[in-house]
Amino acid sequence: MFRARLKRLANGSILKMEGRLVEDWADEARSLVNRGPASKGLIVDLTEVSYVDGAGEQLLTWLNSFGSVFVAKAVYPAAVCERLDLSVQNNVALDETRYQGVL
């Protein structure tokens, strides 16, 4: 199971992903990010991601390439971020009740 939700804000966006970030779901998450204006200022919340395969790693690397900030408050996603050398900032306040663009 996988879910991705995107909330667009005036100064950026929040992408929250949950479950297994694998194969086709990574492509769907990329499409979700690409549907709107530029992704500058994107915060990617990986706290509830339970598994990432190679396609998921490619997505995370792509998100990182344009300056995304990652939130990974659980052990597994934190380890993935460390291994991929992603910018983690767990002190970011997230409003998890109002996301748009659910996959």
Steps between C-alpha positions, in 0.01 A plus 500: 500500500613855424356846538639838399337832579613839380407831657597809306574810704589856399869446582538134401332162534486204738509148357409231753562140402389190692562129447721330242669739256561255215494479120178648356420688820824695466392601148158603628656711776725669241192577288324647801791739560521591129129588463532850637736792500871460568582286801728757666470491879371142512489324837487120470362318805626141500422424864244230414686341209568135582710390201684660205624307195735620224224693319407667827863592561516656154191707581649620828828588328304693234305687769827582673651632175281811509550575867220311674518468877417161652323417826575147625406454865497118492809276495462342154438820298772678699745225401397528134553878510841455660606239245387721208650812661166688501448824692295403808338761723273330754411826674271610212140556616255317274126551476401140423123561501470693172673332206382513139574274205466157660623203291 
